[in-house]
Amino acid sequence: MPQQFQVAAFLGVALLVLVWMLRRHSRDLRQERSVLFDDCLSLFSNCSLDQQGTRYPQLRAQWSCGPHTHPVSLHAIADTLQTRRLPPLWLIMDVRCALDLQGTLDVLVRPTGVEVFSPSRDLPHRHELPGHWPQTSLLKSSLPDAPGVLARIDHAACALLADPYSKCLTLRPDGLRYVLQIAQSSQAHYMVLRNAYFGSQRLDPQQLHRKMALLGEILNTLKANNA
């Protein structure tokens, strides 16, 4: 009986230590991820950060683009659905603005079929890309005149997609979405634990400003007359 009590006491202590370690890890991970947008808040106004558990925070704010101000939302997600490469960390940028479009257009770079942030699979029309665009991209839309839309935003869209880390550009009547890879999981961590770990990440405000400027050029070109 004494030996059984010793074993039970040992297991109880071990369980308490494990719970403490898990809680400390969760606290540290949450804190590490909470700083993702800290250096970029000055680019926006009326900023609001919402962080659920150990996820990366979501930034909701107002963004001034010329004489107009638009609601924006930025958040990061880890892509663990891909099986043949280290998990990437995607930054998803949504800008709300009424655009002069009658449907949706989506450019998806190097598609794998697991891009949950892209509506590509649900769009009926597939189009040929202009010759100077990245030819590893898939262009789909619900617009018969998608090439005409691309011609209007050629400069800004090409500049965005020329970045090898760009993943997706989606245009809708109510705004646009741009997806960019900002990190990749540590190989050692993922190979041993099969868990994506990106270390401490802080967005570069200058890089984000350049991306937002190109998105603003697209918005200004496609903006509806009453927007």
N, CA, C and O of each residue as an XYZ file, in Angstrom:
908
protein
N       0.817     -1.219      0.000
C       0.000      0.000      0.000
C       0.850      1.268      0.000
O       0.558      2.178     -0.776
N       1.909      1.375      0.851
C       2.729      2.588      0.822
C       3.311      2.840     -0.568
O       3.376      3.981     -1.024
N       3.737      1.760     -1.240
C       4.310      1.928     -2.563
C       3.263      2.449     -3.552
O       3.567      3.277     -4.411
N       2.031      1.957     -3.422
C       0.968      2.434     -4.292
C       0.690      3.920     -4.054
O       0.451      4.673     -4.998
N       0.725      4.337     -2.772
C       0.536      5.746     -2.458
C       1.666      6.589     -3.054
O       1.426      7.692     -3.547
N       2.886      6.076     -3.009
C       4.020      6.814     -3.571
C       3.872      6.985     -5.082
O       4.147      8.052     -5.630
N       3.432      5.915     -5.743
C       3.224      5.983     -7.195
C       2.121      6.987     -7.518
O       2.262      7.798     -8.433
N       1.014      6.929     -6.758
C      -0.094      7.847     -6.982
C       0.331      9.289     -6.744
O      -0.045     10.191     -7.493
N       1.131      9.498     -5.681
C       1.609     10.851     -5.387
C       2.525     11.353     -6.493
O       2.456     12.517     -6.889
N       3.390     10.457     -6.993
C       4.306     10.834     -8.078
C       3.525     11.219     -9.338
O       3.827     12.227     -9.977
N       2.524     10.414     -9.689
C       1.720     10.698    -10.872
C       0.948     12.005    -10.719
O       0.799     12.769    -11.672
N       0.452     12.253     -9.483
C      -0.276     13.490     -9.240
C       0.615     14.710     -9.414
O       0.220     15.701    -10.027
N       1.827     14.623     -8.864
C       2.771     15.734     -8.998
C       3.162     15.935    -10.460
O       3.226     17.063    -10.950
N       3.425     14.813    -11.154
C       3.795     14.900    -12.574
C       2.689     15.552    -13.388
O       2.966     16.344    -14.289
N       1.435     15.224    -13.079
C       0.306     15.811    -13.794
C       0.217     17.311    -13.535
O      -0.030     18.094    -14.452
N       0.420     17.701    -12.285
C       0.378     19.128    -11.961
C       1.479     19.896    -12.678
O       1.254     21.000    -13.174
N       2.680     19.300    -12.730
C       3.802     19.942    -13.436
C       3.489     20.075    -14.922
O       3.775     21.104    -15.533
N       2.901     19.031    -15.497
C       2.551     19.062    -16.915
C       1.521     20.153    -17.204
O       1.654     20.898    -18.175
N       0.504     20.244    -16.365
C      -0.512     21.284    -16.542
C       0.119     22.669    -16.437
O      -0.204     23.560    -17.222
N       1.016     22.852    -15.470
C       1.692     24.135    -15.297
C       2.531     24.484    -16.519
O       2.535     25.630    -16.969
N       3.247     23.484    -17.061
C       4.091     23.720    -18.235
C       3.242     24.080    -19.453
O       3.612     24.966    -20.224
N       2.115     23.406    -19.630
C       1.242     23.700    -20.759
C       0.656     25.095    -20.657
O       0.558     25.809    -21.655
N       0.267     25.483    -19.450
C      -0.284     26.827    -19.263
C       0.782     27.887    -19.508
O       0.507     28.919    -20.119
N       1.977     27.638    -19.041
C       3.061     28.604    -19.276
C       3.383     28.709    -20.755
O       3.617     29.805    -21.266
N       3.398     27.565    -21.453
C       3.658     27.576    -22.893
C       2.578     28.363    -23.629
O       2.886     29.160    -24.515
N       1.320     28.143    -23.268
C       0.221     28.866    -23.912
C       0.324     30.357    -23.656
O       0.087     31.164    -24.556
N       0.677     30.726    -22.437
C       0.814     32.140    -22.102
C       1.949     32.774    -22.901
O       1.798     33.866    -23.450
N       3.087     32.079    -22.960
C       4.238     32.613    -23.691
C       3.952     32.700    -25.190
O       4.345     33.668    -25.841
N       3.263     31.686    -25.743
C       2.952     31.681    -27.163
C       1.984     32.809    -27.508
O       2.133     33.479    -28.530
N       1.001     33.010    -26.652
C       0.041     34.101    -26.877
C       0.760     35.449    -26.869
O       0.504     36.301    -27.719
N       1.651     35.633    -25.916
C       2.389     36.889    -25.826
C       3.294     37.073    -27.034
O       3.389     38.175    -27.575
N       3.956     36.016    -27.459
C       4.852     36.081    -28.610
C       4.090     36.481    -29.876
O       4.591     37.261    -30.685
N       2.889     35.949    -30.043
C       2.111     36.228    -31.246
C       1.373     37.552    -31.190
O       0.963     38.078    -32.225
N       1.200     38.090    -30.011
C       0.387     39.300    -29.850
C       1.030     40.537    -30.473
O       0.346     41.535    -30.699
N       2.335     40.488    -30.755
C       3.051     41.687    -31.221
C       3.096     41.782    -32.744
O       3.768     42.666    -33.276
N       2.405     40.902    -33.457
C       2.514     40.829    -34.915
C       2.298     42.193    -35.580
O       3.044     42.555    -36.490
N       1.295     42.949    -35.143
C       0.942     44.202    -35.808
C       1.475     45.440    -35.094
O       1.202     46.559    -35.529
N       2.221     45.268    -34.020
C       2.571     46.406    -33.170
C       3.293     47.520    -33.916
O       3.072     48.695    -33.622
N       4.154     47.178    -34.876
C       4.936     48.199    -35.578
C       4.168     48.855    -36.717
O       4.670     49.795    -37.333
N       2.953     48.377    -37.010
C       2.203     48.848    -38.180
C       0.951     49.641    -37.822
O       0.239     50.103    -38.714
N       0.677     49.802    -36.558
C      -0.571     50.449    -36.156
C      -0.660     51.896    -36.626
O      -1.756     52.420    -36.825
N       0.503     52.548    -36.803
C       0.496     53.950    -37.226
C       0.005     54.131    -38.663
O      -0.285     55.254    -39.077
N      -0.090     53.036    -39.428
C      -0.583     53.122    -40.807
C      -2.101     53.256    -40.867
O      -2.667     53.551    -41.921
N      -2.759     53.036    -39.719
C      -4.216     52.987    -39.691
C      -4.751     53.901    -38.593
O      -3.993     54.477    -37.813
N      -6.065     54.016    -38.556
C      -6.734     54.757    -37.485
C      -7.839     53.881    -36.893
O      -8.281     52.913    -37.511
N      -8.269     54.238    -35.699
C      -9.335     53.500    -35.006
C      -9.016     52.003    -34.938
O      -9.865     51.166    -35.245
N      -7.813     51.682    -34.542
C      -7.352     50.291    -34.532
C      -7.978     49.511    -33.377
O      -8.135     50.024    -32.269
N      -8.329     48.264    -33.665
C      -8.850     47.353    -32.653
C      -8.215     45.990    -32.856
O      -8.272     45.433    -33.952
N      -7.610     45.449    -31.808
C      -6.960     44.147    -31.865
C      -7.761     43.135    -31.064
O      -8.159     43.398    -29.930
N      -7.994     41.974    -31.664
C      -8.733     40.910    -30.994
C      -7.925     39.621    -31.117
O      -7.642     39.166    -32.225
N      -7.559     39.039    -29.989
C      -6.778     37.804    -29.991
C      -7.507     36.724    -29.213
O      -7.822     36.901    -28.036
N      -7.773     35.606    -29.873
C      -8.462     34.483    -29.260
C      -7.454     33.402    -28.894
O      -6.817     32.824    -29.774
N      -7.307     33.128    -27.611
C      -6.393     32.069    -27.168
C      -4.975     32.332    -27.632
O      -4.446     33.427    -27.442
N      -4.352     31.316    -28.250
C      -2.974     31.445    -28.719
C      -2.903     31.788    -30.202
O      -1.824     31.736    -30.794
N      -4.024     32.134    -30.806
C      -4.005     32.516    -32.216
C      -3.350     33.885    -32.386
O      -3.201     34.648    -31.432
N      -2.965     34.169    -33.626
C      -2.489     35.515    -33.930
C      -3.654     36.493    -33.828
O      -4.797     36.119    -34.091
N      -3.381     37.735    -33.452
C      -4.467     38.699    -33.300
C      -5.042     39.105    -34.651
O      -4.386     38.980    -35.684
N      -6.267     39.589    -34.623
C      -6.894     40.171    -35.799
C      -6.960     41.678    -35.603
O      -7.412     42.169    -34.568
N      -6.496     42.405    -36.624
C      -6.507     43.861    -36.579
C      -7.670     44.373    -37.422
O      -7.762     44.067    -38.611
N      -8.541     45.139    -36.817
C      -9.603     45.851    -37.529
C      -9.338     47.336    -37.371
O      -9.055     47.817    -36.274
N      -9.434     48.061    -38.488
C      -9.082     49.478    -38.442
C      -9.698     50.203    -39.622
O     -10.377     49.608    -40.459
N      -9.443     51.509    -39.668
C      -9.794     52.346    -40.808
C      -8.498     52.740    -41.514
O      -7.493     53.066    -40.883
N      -8.557     52.698    -42.837
C      -7.369     52.984    -43.640
C      -7.678     54.100    -44.626
O      -8.644     54.015    -45.383
N      -6.861     55.140    -44.617
C      -7.053     56.273    -45.515
C      -6.346     56.011    -46.833
O      -5.143     55.755    -46.874
N      -7.123     56.080    -47.915
C      -6.604     55.867    -49.265
C      -7.011     57.076    -50.096
O      -8.128     57.138    -50.610
N      -6.094     58.041    -50.226
C      -6.457     59.286    -50.879
C      -7.494     60.017    -50.046
O      -7.329     60.133    -48.832
N      -8.548     60.509    -50.660
C      -9.567     61.245    -49.895
C     -10.573     60.339    -49.192
O     -11.451     60.823    -48.476
N     -10.450     59.035    -49.391
C     -11.430     58.105    -48.851
C     -10.827     57.266    -47.723
O      -9.616     57.054    -47.656
N     -11.708     56.798    -46.843
C     -11.314     55.919    -45.742
C     -12.110     54.627    -45.845
O     -13.319     54.649    -46.072
N     -11.419     53.495    -45.674
C     -12.053     52.195    -45.856
C     -11.815     51.307    -44.619
O     -10.749     51.371    -44.006
N     -12.798     50.491    -44.262
C     -12.573     49.490    -43.210
C     -11.625     48.406    -43.718
O     -11.759     47.924    -44.843
N     -10.679     48.035    -42.880
C      -9.739     46.967    -43.230
C      -9.683     45.947    -42.101
O      -9.950     46.253    -40.939
N      -9.326     44.724    -42.483
C      -9.135     43.651    -41.513
C      -7.891     42.874    -41.923
O      -7.749     42.487    -43.083
N      -6.990     42.647    -40.971
C      -5.769     41.888    -41.223
C      -5.651     40.797    -40.171
O      -5.801     41.061    -38.978
N      -5.384     39.579    -40.607
C      -5.121     38.505    -39.659
C      -4.210     37.468    -40.306
O      -4.130     37.377    -41.531
N      -3.531     36.696    -39.483
C      -2.584     35.687    -39.952
C      -3.084     34.297    -39.569
O      -3.606     34.091    -38.473
N      -2.917     33.347    -40.493
C      -3.289     31.961    -40.209
C      -2.154     31.038    -40.643
O      -1.488     31.279    -41.649
N      -1.951     29.992    -39.874
C      -0.971     28.966    -40.221
C      -1.643     27.928    -41.111
O      -2.721     27.428    -40.791
N      -1.002     27.609    -42.224
C      -1.544     26.638    -43.170
C      -0.936     25.269    -42.883
O       0.203     24.996    -43.260
N      -1.702     24.418    -42.217
C      -1.218     23.068    -41.884
C      -1.849     22.009    -42.769
O      -1.700     20.816    -42.505
N      -2.560     22.430    -43.828
C      -3.209     21.474    -44.720
C      -2.262     20.946    -45.788
O      -2.459     19.847    -46.305
N      -1.240     21.721    -46.119
C      -0.284     21.269    -47.119
C       0.635     20.220    -46.504
O       1.065     20.353    -45.358
N       0.930     19.180    -47.272
C       1.663     18.032    -46.716
C       3.072     17.894    -47.274
O       3.864     17.138    -46.712
N       3.415     18.579    -48.338
C       4.709     18.372    -48.975
C       5.668     19.540    -48.788
O       6.691     19.626    -49.468
N       5.341     20.420    -47.882
C       6.224     21.552    -47.604
C       5.997     22.009    -46.174
O       5.000     21.655    -45.545
N       6.933     22.799    -45.668
C       6.781     23.331    -44.327
C       5.588     24.285    -44.296
O       5.379     25.037    -45.248
N       4.812     24.266    -43.227
C       3.618     25.125    -43.164
C       3.979     26.604    -43.288
O       4.861     27.088    -42.579
N       3.308     27.319    -44.178
C       3.500     28.769    -44.271
C       2.553     29.512    -43.332
O       1.539     28.973    -42.889
N       2.907     30.745    -43.045
C       2.042     31.646    -42.289
C       1.543     32.703    -43.256
O       2.329     33.481    -43.797
N       0.218     32.732    -43.474
C      -0.386     33.664    -44.417
C      -0.892     34.907    -43.694
O      -1.487     34.819    -42.619
N      -0.649     36.053    -44.295
C      -1.283     37.293    -43.865
C      -2.440     37.566    -44.811
O      -2.233     37.679    -46.019
N      -3.655     37.674    -44.285
C      -4.855     37.901    -45.092
C      -5.322     39.326    -44.849
O      -5.615     39.713    -43.718
N      -5.389     40.100    -45.925
C      -5.736     41.510    -45.851
C      -7.042     41.734    -46.610
O      -7.113     41.478    -47.812
N      -8.063     42.204    -45.922
C      -9.367     42.488    -46.529
C      -9.643     43.982    -46.447
O      -9.501     44.595    -45.389
N     -10.037     44.558    -47.575
C     -10.412     45.972    -47.628
C     -11.832     46.064    -48.164
O     -12.138     45.504    -49.216
N     -12.699     46.766    -47.448
C     -14.093     46.926    -47.852
C     -14.261     48.232    -48.621
O     -13.933     49.313    -48.133
N     -14.786     48.094    -49.850
C     -15.041     49.257    -50.682
C     -15.913     48.820    -51.845
O     -15.667     47.766    -52.432
N     -16.922     49.598    -52.193
C     -17.795     49.257    -53.320
C     -17.024     49.418    -54.626
O     -16.550     50.508    -54.947
N     -16.902     48.314    -55.382
C     -16.161     48.322    -56.642
C     -17.110     48.165    -57.825
O     -18.193     47.590    -57.707
N     -16.681     48.683    -58.950
C     -17.475     48.616    -60.173
C     -17.272     47.246    -60.828
O     -16.673     47.131    -61.898
N     -17.783     46.220    -60.162
C     -17.680     44.844    -60.644
C     -19.045     44.178    -60.516
O     -19.812     44.476    -59.601
N     -19.334     43.274    -61.444
C     -20.596     42.540    -61.414
C     -20.402     41.100    -60.938
O     -21.327     40.291    -61.014
N     -19.216     40.783    -60.455
C     -18.934     39.436    -59.980
C     -17.576     39.400    -59.304
O     -17.041     40.438    -58.916
N     -17.025     38.214    -59.164
C     -15.766     37.999    -58.441
C     -14.665     37.561    -59.394
O     -14.900     36.789    -60.323
N     -13.469     38.060    -59.153
C     -12.280     37.671    -59.909
C     -11.204     37.256    -58.923
O     -10.994     37.929    -57.913
N     -10.517     36.150    -59.205
C      -9.532     35.621    -58.273
C      -8.286     35.170    -59.027
O      -8.372     34.401    -59.985
N      -7.130     35.657    -58.586
C      -5.844     35.203    -59.105
C      -5.135     34.454    -57.987
O      -4.821     35.026    -56.943
N      -4.887     33.171    -58.217
C      -4.279     32.313    -57.203
C      -2.929     31.831    -57.720
O      -2.850     31.197    -58.772
N      -1.877     32.131    -56.980
C      -0.518     31.807    -57.396
C      -0.135     30.427    -56.862
O      -0.336     30.126    -55.686
N       0.414     29.603    -57.736
C       0.845     28.239    -57.394
C      -0.231     27.501    -56.596
O       0.004     27.124    -55.448
N      -1.397     27.292    -57.187
C      -2.502     26.650    -56.456
C      -2.178     25.212    -56.061
O      -1.546     24.474    -56.816
N      -2.622     24.831    -54.868
C      -2.444     23.461    -54.377
C      -3.773     22.757    -54.140
O      -3.811     21.543    -53.942
N      -4.874     23.527    -54.161
C      -6.189     22.944    -53.928
C      -6.660     23.010    -52.499
O      -7.770     22.572    -52.197
N      -5.834     23.554    -51.596
C      -6.232     23.627    -50.179
C      -6.271     25.071    -49.683
O      -6.200     25.317    -48.479
N      -6.381     26.013    -50.595
C      -6.389     27.427    -50.213
C      -7.783     27.831    -49.750
O      -8.622     28.224    -50.560
N      -8.024     27.734    -48.463
C      -9.360     28.010    -47.917
C      -9.714     29.487    -47.991
O     -10.883     29.844    -47.841
N      -8.734     30.349    -48.219
C      -8.979     31.789    -48.264
C      -9.330     32.259    -49.679
O      -9.601     33.443    -49.881
N      -9.329     31.363    -50.645
C      -9.604     31.738    -52.031
C     -10.922     31.135    -52.498
O     -11.218     29.984    -52.177
N     -11.725     31.897    -53.257
C     -12.975     31.363    -53.802
C     -12.781     30.679    -55.151
O     -13.760     30.380    -55.834
N     -11.553     30.430    -55.537
C     -11.241     29.971    -56.899
C     -12.051     28.744    -57.318
O     -12.573     28.701    -58.431
N     -12.158     27.766    -56.454
C     -12.808     26.510    -56.835
C     -14.291     26.689    -57.137
O     -14.885     25.855    -57.819
N     -14.891     27.757    -56.642
C     -16.320     27.969    -56.851
C     -16.629     28.895    -58.025
O     -17.795     29.167    -58.312
N     -15.594     29.377    -58.699
C     -15.809     30.316    -59.804
C     -15.880     29.557    -61.128
O     -15.064     28.669    -61.376
N     -16.850     29.901    -61.982
C     -17.125     29.069    -63.155
C     -16.187     29.265    -64.338
O     -15.985     28.331    -65.113
N     -15.602     30.464    -64.501
C     -14.826     30.753    -65.707
C     -13.323     30.728    -65.418
O     -12.853     31.315    -64.443
N     -12.593     30.043    -66.277
C     -11.129     30.074    -66.204
C     -10.606     30.849    -67.408
O     -11.065     30.648    -68.533
N      -9.640     31.738    -67.164
C      -9.158     32.632    -68.207
C      -7.651     32.470    -68.393
O      -6.927     32.073    -67.480
N      -7.203     32.793    -69.613
C      -5.775     32.837    -69.894
C      -5.180     34.088    -69.255
O      -5.787     35.159    -69.271
N      -3.996     33.933    -68.700
C      -3.310     35.072    -68.102
C      -2.553     35.852    -69.180
O      -2.070     35.261    -70.146
N      -2.446     37.174    -69.020
C      -1.573     37.933    -69.914
C      -0.146     37.378    -69.864
O       0.293     36.872    -68.831
N       0.555     37.473    -70.959
C       1.872     36.851    -71.055
C       2.889     37.362    -70.049
O       3.808     36.629    -69.684
N       2.747     38.611    -69.589
C       3.732     39.179    -68.661
C       3.352     38.945    -67.199
O       4.054     39.403    -66.297
N       2.245     38.236    -66.957
C       1.863     37.899    -65.596
C       2.544     36.598    -65.170
O       2.958     35.817    -66.027
N       2.670     36.347    -63.854
C       3.255     35.069    -63.394
C       2.454     33.889    -63.937
O       1.270     33.749    -63.632
N       3.096     33.044    -64.738
C       2.374     31.976    -65.418
C       2.114     30.761    -64.523
O       1.517     29.780    -64.966
N       2.553     30.824    -63.286
C       2.216     29.783    -62.311
C       0.893     30.088    -61.624
O       0.522     29.419    -60.659
N       0.182     31.094    -62.117
C      -1.057     31.545    -61.474
C      -2.273     30.966    -62.177
O      -2.224     30.598    -63.351
N      -3.363     30.898    -61.429
C      -4.655     30.455    -61.936
C      -5.630     31.626    -61.844
O      -5.863     32.167    -60.763
N      -6.197     32.011    -62.990
C      -7.146     33.113    -63.041
C      -8.543     32.561    -63.284
O      -8.804     31.947    -64.318
N      -9.446     32.784    -62.319
C     -10.833     32.352    -62.460
C     -11.755     33.491    -62.031
O     -11.362     34.385    -61.281
N     -12.988     33.436    -62.526
C     -13.911     34.512    -62.194
C     -15.334     34.087    -62.474
O     -15.589     33.025    -63.043
N     -16.250     34.935    -62.065
C     -17.656     34.824    -62.469
C     -17.978     35.924    -63.474
O     -19.142     36.261    -63.689
N     -16.925     36.485    -64.091
C     -17.049     37.599    -65.030
C     -16.606     37.168    -66.422
O     -15.463     36.741    -66.580
N     -17.443     37.258    -67.418
C     -17.000     36.962    -68.778
C     -15.910     37.916    -69.272
O     -15.090     37.548    -70.114
N     -15.907     39.159    -68.738
C     -14.947     40.162    -69.195
C     -13.771     40.326    -68.233
O     -13.240     41.428    -68.094
N     -13.359     39.251    -67.571
C     -12.254     39.327    -66.612
C     -10.970     39.906    -67.215
O     -10.315     40.712    -66.554
N     -10.579     39.528    -68.447
C      -9.363     40.126    -69.021
C      -9.441     41.649    -69.104
O      -8.434     42.336    -68.931
N     -10.641     42.176    -69.370
C     -10.792     43.624    -69.406
C     -10.574     44.256    -68.043
O     -10.007     45.345    -67.950
N     -11.019     43.586    -66.982
C     -10.783     44.079    -65.623
C      -9.294     44.069    -65.314
O      -8.766     45.023    -64.740
N      -8.616     42.989    -65.695
C      -7.175     42.898    -65.450
C      -6.418     44.008    -66.159
O      -5.463     44.562    -65.614
N      -6.840     44.331    -67.367
C      -6.156     45.373    -68.126
C      -6.215     46.712    -67.397
O      -5.285     47.513    -67.493
N      -7.296     46.953    -66.676
C      -7.460     48.226    -65.968
C      -6.539     48.322    -64.753
O      -6.148     49.421    -64.361
N      -6.193     47.193    -64.159
C      -5.379     47.202    -62.935
C      -4.018     46.562    -63.172
O      -3.362     46.125    -62.227
N      -3.596     46.506    -64.419
C      -2.410     45.739    -64.797
C      -1.175     46.106    -63.975
O      -0.504     45.221    -63.445
N      -0.874     47.374    -63.865
C       0.369     47.791    -63.206
C       0.407     47.365    -61.745
O       1.358     46.718    -61.305
N      -0.630     47.728    -60.995
C      -0.632     47.448    -59.555
C      -0.715     45.954    -59.277
O      -0.010     45.442    -58.408
N      -1.585     45.244    -60.021
C      -1.738     43.811    -59.779
C      -0.460     43.063    -60.117
O      -0.068     42.152    -59.388
N       0.196     43.434    -61.211
C       1.460     42.782    -61.570
C       2.530     43.027    -60.506
O       3.288     42.126    -60.149
N       2.575     44.265    -60.010
C       3.562     44.584    -58.982
C       3.326     43.761    -57.718
O       4.281     43.310    -57.084
N       2.057     43.562    -57.347
C       1.748     42.740    -56.177
C       2.161     41.292    -56.392
O       2.818     40.692    -55.541
N       1.771     40.737    -57.534
C       1.971     39.310    -57.774
C       3.403     38.981    -58.182
O       3.792     37.813    -58.195
N       4.189     40.001    -58.516
C       5.596     39.763    -58.815
C       6.382     39.359    -57.570
O       7.442     38.740    -57.669
N       5.862     39.709    -56.416
C       6.477     39.286    -55.153
C       6.328     37.770    -55.037
O       5.203     37.270    -55.058
N       7.426     37.025    -54.917
C       7.323     35.561    -54.849
C       6.547     35.051    -53.643
O       6.177     33.878    -53.597
N       6.297     35.916    -52.669
C       5.543     35.505    -51.490
C       4.045     35.813    -51.614
O       3.263     35.451    -50.735
N       3.650     36.476    -52.697
C       2.223     36.712    -52.922
C       1.526     35.394    -53.228
O       2.090     34.518    -53.883
N       0.292     35.265    -52.747
C      -0.451     34.021    -52.928
C      -1.792     34.228    -53.630
O      -2.170     33.403    -54.462
N      -2.513     35.282    -53.329
C      -3.877     35.390    -53.835
C      -4.313     36.848    -53.875
O      -4.026     37.626    -52.965
N      -5.009     37.199    -54.945
C      -5.657     38.501    -55.056
C      -7.086     38.256    -55.507
O      -7.321     37.708    -56.584
N      -8.038     38.665    -54.681
C      -9.460     38.460    -54.967
C     -10.160     39.812    -55.026
O     -10.014     40.641    -54.127
N     -10.925     40.024    -56.099
C     -11.704     41.247    -56.267
C     -13.181     40.891    -56.257
O     -13.613     39.977    -56.960
N     -13.956     41.621    -55.453
C     -15.397     41.389    -55.332
C     -16.122     42.725    -55.417
O     -15.492     43.774    -55.286
N     -17.414     42.706    -55.632
C     -18.156     43.984    -55.661
C     -18.044     44.773    -54.359
O     -18.190     45.995    -54.370
N     -17.786     44.098    -53.234
C     -17.728     44.798    -51.946
C     -16.307     45.026    -51.446
O     -16.124     45.431    -50.298
N     -15.283     44.773    -52.288
C     -13.922     45.031    -51.858
C     -12.927     44.035    -52.403
O     -13.185     43.381    -53.414
N     -11.791     43.915    -51.741
C     -10.747     43.013    -52.221
C     -10.065     42.297    -51.066
O     -10.159     42.695    -49.905
N      -9.370     41.217    -51.436
C      -8.565     40.444    -50.489
C      -7.199     40.173    -51.122
O      -7.094     39.836    -52.302
N      -6.174     40.329    -50.314
C      -4.810     40.029    -50.749
C      -4.174     39.134    -49.698
O      -4.261     39.406    -48.500
N      -3.527     38.051    -50.160
C      -2.920     37.079    -49.249
C      -1.428     36.986    -49.552
O      -1.020     36.864    -50.707
N      -0.628     37.046    -48.500
C       0.826     37.112    -48.616
C       1.458     36.198    -47.572
O       1.028     36.180    -46.419
N       2.480     35.438    -47.974
C       3.203     34.627    -46.988
C       4.184     35.512    -46.242
O       4.979     36.227    -46.852
N       4.124     35.459    -44.913
C       5.021     36.293    -44.109
C       6.031     35.476    -43.314
O       6.955     36.042    -42.731
N       5.870     34.155    -43.281
C       6.819     33.321    -42.548
C       6.612     31.867    -42.951
O       5.618     31.511    -43.582
N       7.576     31.041    -42.570
C       7.474     29.600    -42.768
C       7.919     28.904    -41.497
O       8.821     29.375    -40.805
N       7.289     27.788    -41.193
C       7.561     27.093    -39.941
C       9.014     26.656    -39.833
O       9.656     26.333    -40.833
N       9.514     26.651    -38.630
C      10.839     26.104    -38.351
C      10.888     24.638    -38.761
O      10.037     23.849    -38.351
N      11.885     24.269    -39.572
C      11.955     22.895    -40.060
C      12.199     21.910    -38.923
O      11.544     20.870    -38.849
N      13.137     22.234    -38.040
C      13.454     21.311    -36.949
C      12.239     21.091    -36.056
O      11.941     19.964    -35.664
N      11.550     22.168    -35.744
C      10.382     22.061    -34.871
C       9.293     21.219    -35.527
O       8.672     20.377    -34.878
N       9.066     21.454    -36.824
C       7.972     20.751    -37.495
C       8.320     19.279    -37.731
O       7.451     18.417    -37.602
N       9.562     18.982    -38.072
C       9.946     17.598    -38.352
C       9.888     16.735    -37.098
O       9.561     15.550    -37.169
N      10.205     17.327    -35.952
C      10.227     16.554    -34.705
C       8.840     16.481    -34.070
O       8.388     15.401    -33.690
N       8.170     17.614    -33.954
C       6.903     17.681    -33.221
C       5.678     17.701    -34.125
O       4.553     17.579    -33.640
N       5.881     17.855    -35.450
C       4.757     17.967    -36.394
C       3.816     19.100    -35.995
O       2.595     18.995    -36.107
N       4.417     20.166    -35.533
C       3.656     21.325    -35.100
C       4.311     22.576    -35.686
O       5.522     22.757    -35.565
N       3.520     23.433    -36.315
C       4.065     24.628    -36.959
C       4.484     25.653    -35.907
O       3.708     26.000    -35.016
N       5.721     26.130    -36.024
C       6.217     27.162    -35.118
C       6.958     28.204    -35.954
O       7.851     27.861    -36.729
N       6.589     29.468    -35.796
C       7.113     30.533    -36.645
C       8.026     31.499    -35.904
O       8.540     32.444    -36.503
N       8.233     31.279    -34.618
C       9.048     32.212    -33.862
C       8.352     33.552    -33.691
O       7.155     33.677    -33.948
N       9.094     34.534    -33.263
C       8.532     35.866    -33.060
C       8.420     36.575    -34.406
O       9.409     36.697    -35.129
N       7.230     37.039    -34.742
C       6.974     37.705    -36.012
C       6.404     39.106    -35.757
O       5.455     39.289    -34.994
N       7.022     40.089    -36.430
C       6.515     41.464    -36.404
C       6.498     41.966    -37.843
O       7.521     41.935    -38.527
N       5.353     42.422    -38.294
C       5.245     42.896    -39.669
C       6.107     44.135    -39.886
O       6.186     45.013    -39.027
N       6.749     44.189    -41.049
C       7.550     45.338    -41.435
C       6.606     46.444    -41.925
O       5.925     46.253    -42.932
N       6.549     47.581    -41.248
C       5.592     48.626    -41.642
C       5.866     49.192    -43.039
O       4.929     49.579    -43.738
N       7.130     49.245    -43.454
C       7.439     49.774    -44.785
C       6.946     48.827    -45.866
O       6.390     49.265    -46.873
N       7.148     47.527    -45.660
C       6.655     46.554    -46.631
C       5.129     46.592    -46.710
O       4.551     46.571    -47.796
N       4.484     46.649    -45.537
C       3.024     46.693    -45.521
C       2.508     47.966    -46.191
O       1.504     47.932    -46.902
N       3.188     49.075    -45.966
C       2.785     50.333    -46.596
C       2.853     50.227    -48.117
O       1.961     50.715    -48.811
N       3.907     49.593    -48.643
C       4.028     49.440    -50.096
C       2.902     48.576    -50.652
O       2.345     48.880    -51.707
N       2.568     47.500    -49.943
C       1.467     46.636    -50.398
C       0.141     47.392    -50.364
O      -0.655     47.295    -51.297
N      -0.093     48.135    -49.305
C      -1.348     48.875    -49.190
C      -1.450     49.952    -50.273
O      -2.543     50.242    -50.758
N      -0.326     50.539    -50.648
C      -0.353     51.553    -51.704
C      -0.790     50.939    -53.031
O      -1.548     51.560    -53.776
N      -0.324     49.735    -53.332
C      -0.724     49.059    -54.565
C      -2.198     48.645    -54.505
O      -2.917     48.742    -55.500
N      -2.636     48.190    -53.345
C      -4.057     47.872    -53.194
C      -4.906     49.129    -53.367
O      -5.988     49.075    -53.951
N      -4.419     50.251    -52.862
C      -5.131     51.503    -53.026
C      -5.242     51.898    -54.492
O      -6.266     52.436    -54.913
N      -4.196     51.636    -55.272
C      -4.251     51.934    -56.710
C      -5.337     51.105    -57.392
O      -6.053     51.604    -58.260
N      -5.454     49.846    -56.997
C      -6.503     48.982    -57.560
C      -7.878     49.495    -57.164
O      -8.782     49.563    -57.997
N      -8.038     49.857    -55.896
C      -9.328     50.351    -55.422
C      -9.739     51.616    -56.176
O     -10.884     51.745    -56.610
N      -8.804     52.538    -56.326
C      -9.131     53.797    -56.984
C      -9.507     53.592    -58.453
O     -10.299     54.351    -59.011
N      -8.930     52.555    -59.073
C      -9.229     52.287    -60.472
C     -10.613     51.650    -60.637
O     -11.336     51.952    -61.586
N     -10.968     50.770    -59.705
C     -12.203     50.001    -59.845
C     -13.359     50.524    -59.001
O     -14.446     49.946    -59.003
N     -13.130     51.589    -58.298
C     -14.146     52.089    -57.362
C     -15.432     52.475    -58.089
O     -15.411     53.119    -59.138
N     -16.543     52.063    -57.501
C     -17.841     52.439    -58.064
C     -18.049     53.940    -57.925
O     -17.499     54.572    -57.023
N     -18.842     54.502    -58.818
C     -19.032     55.957    -58.841
C     -19.633     56.502    -57.559
O     -19.366     57.642    -57.178
N     -20.459     55.677    -56.883
C     -21.119     56.141    -55.652
C     -20.363     55.769    -54.396
O     -20.877     55.965    -53.295
N     -19.138     55.228    -54.528
C     -18.358     54.819    -53.343
C     -17.720     56.015    -52.677
O     -17.030     55.866    -51.669
